Amino acid sequence: MNAYKALNDVANHIEQHPERFNFWASRTPKIDGTGCALAWLNHFFTRVSQEVLGLEAVSRKVLGVDSGEFYYRMTKIQSGWLLNGRSCAAALRQYAEVYHAPLPEVLPVAVAAQTGGNRVPQRLKDLFTTKEPESV
């Protein structure tokens, strides 16, 4: 499961239904239930994979970190994220951008030259071009 998409799916759901977010509700909810961020992540993960995991396992499997590290990172992003659904949704989106954003496509130099991509402006080239100092 793609962590970036999963986090944004959870953020969308929590933003649309902020009353269904409760930091202390650690059981994986049904769609009309209440859950914490990892519980909602587990809910959406289970729907896609048909694999039922606990919160710690889903954190490790989808996010690549244990739940303690996830909570620590979320708190660094936004200290009040666990107080309400809107704050949680915003923090989840930031978390996705910081830790799981897709990498930009990089073209090999030969392909870039053929397609005209990755052109470097002359002003920027001049900054990195070594010139011999003029003699005095």
C-alpha positions as CSV (number, residue, x, y, z in Angstrom):
1,M,0.0,0.0,0.0
2,N,1.3,3.4,-0.9
3,A,1.8,5.4,2.3
4,Y,1.4,8.8,0.7
5,K,-2.0,7.9,-0.7
6,A,-3.1,6.0,2.4
7,L,-2.3,9.0,4.7
8,N,-4.2,11.3,2.4
9,D,-7.2,9.0,2.2
10,V,-7.3,8.9,6.0
11,A,-6.9,12.7,6.1
12,N,-9.8,13.1,3.7
13,H,-12.0,10.8,5.7
14,I,-11.2,12.5,9.0
15,E,-11.6,16.0,7.5
16,Q,-15.0,15.0,6.0
17,H,-16.1,13.4,9.3
18,P,-14.1,15.1,12.1
19,E,-16.5,13.8,14.7
20,R,-15.3,10.3,13.9
21,F,-11.8,11.1,15.1
22,N,-10.8,10.3,18.6
23,F,-7.2,9.9,19.6
24,W,-8.1,7.5,22.4
25,A,-10.3,5.2,20.2
26,S,-7.7,2.6,19.2
27,R,-9.9,-0.1,17.8
28,T,-10.2,-0.4,14.0
29,P,-13.5,1.2,13.3
30,K,-16.3,0.4,10.8
31,I,-16.8,3.2,8.3
32,D,-19.4,5.0,10.5
33,G,-17.3,4.4,13.7
34,T,-14.8,6.4,15.7
35,G,-11.0,5.9,15.6
36,C,-7.6,7.4,16.0
37,A,-5.3,8.1,13.0
38,L,-3.7,4.7,13.0
39,A,-7.0,3.0,13.5
40,W,-8.4,4.7,10.4
41,L,-5.2,3.8,8.5
42,N,-5.8,0.2,9.5
43,H,-9.4,0.5,8.4
44,F,-8.4,1.6,4.9
45,F,-5.5,-0.8,4.8
46,T,-7.8,-3.7,5.6
47,R,-10.2,-2.7,2.9
48,V,-7.5,-2.8,0.3
49,S,-5.4,-5.8,1.4
50,Q,-8.0,-7.9,3.2
51,E,-5.2,-8.4,5.8
52,V,-6.2,-7.5,9.4
53,L,-3.4,-6.0,11.5
54,G,-3.1,-4.2,14.8
55,L,-2.2,-0.6,15.1
56,E,1.5,-1.3,15.7
57,A,1.7,-3.7,12.7
58,V,-0.1,-1.3,10.3
59,S,2.2,1.5,11.4
60,R,5.3,-0.6,10.6
61,K,3.9,-2.1,7.4
62,V,2.4,1.0,5.8
63,L,4.5,3.8,7.3
64,G,7.8,1.9,7.9
65,V,8.1,3.1,11.6
66,D,6.7,2.0,14.9
67,S,3.7,3.8,16.3
68,G,5.8,5.7,18.9
69,E,7.9,7.2,16.0
70,F,4.7,8.0,14.1
71,Y,3.3,9.9,17.1
72,Y,6.6,11.7,17.8
73,R,6.8,12.8,14.1
74,M,3.1,13.9,14.1
75,T,3.7,16.0,17.2
76,K,6.8,17.6,15.7
77,I,4.6,18.5,12.7
78,Q,1.7,19.9,14.7
79,S,1.6,19.6,18.5
80,G,-2.2,19.8,18.8
81,W,-3.0,17.2,16.1
82,L,-4.6,14.7,18.6
83,L,-7.1,17.2,19.9
84,N,-9.5,17.3,17.0
85,G,-10.2,15.8,13.5
86,R,-9.4,18.9,11.5
87,S,-5.9,19.3,13.1
88,C,-5.3,15.6,12.7
89,A,-6.2,15.7,9.0
90,A,-3.9,18.7,8.4
91,A,-1.0,17.0,10.2
92,L,-1.5,13.7,8.3
93,R,-1.2,15.6,5.0
94,Q,1.9,17.3,6.2
95,Y,3.3,14.0,7.4
96,A,2.6,12.4,4.0
97,E,4.5,15.3,2.3
98,V,7.5,15.2,4.6
99,Y,8.0,11.4,5.0
100,H,6.3,9.8,2.0
101,A,6.0,12.2,-0.9
102,P,6.6,10.6,-4.3
103,L,10.0,11.4,-5.7
104,P,10.1,13.5,-8.9
105,E,10.9,11.7,-12.1
106,V,14.5,12.3,-13.1
107,L,15.4,11.7,-16.8
108,P,18.8,10.4,-17.7
109,V,21.1,13.1,-19.3
110,A,20.9,11.6,-22.8
111,V,17.1,11.5,-22.7
112,A,16.8,15.0,-21.3
113,A,19.1,16.3,-24.0
114,Q,16.9,14.6,-26.7
115,T,13.6,15.9,-25.3
116,G,14.8,19.4,-24.4
117,G,14.1,18.7,-20.7
118,N,16.2,19.8,-17.8
119,R,17.5,22.9,-19.5
120,V,19.7,25.0,-17.1
121,P,19.3,28.7,-17.5
122,Q,22.6,30.5,-18.6
123,R,22.6,32.6,-15.4
124,L,22.7,29.5,-13.3
125,K,25.4,27.9,-15.5
126,D,27.5,31.0,-15.0
127,L,27.4,30.6,-11.3
128,F,29.0,27.2,-11.5
129,T,31.4,27.7,-14.3
130,T,35.0,28.2,-13.3
131,K,36.6,31.1,-15.0
132,E,40.3,32.0,-14.9
133,P,40.9,35.2,-12.9
134,E,41.9,38.2,-15.0
135,S,45.5,39.1,-14.7
136,V,46.3,42.3,-12.8
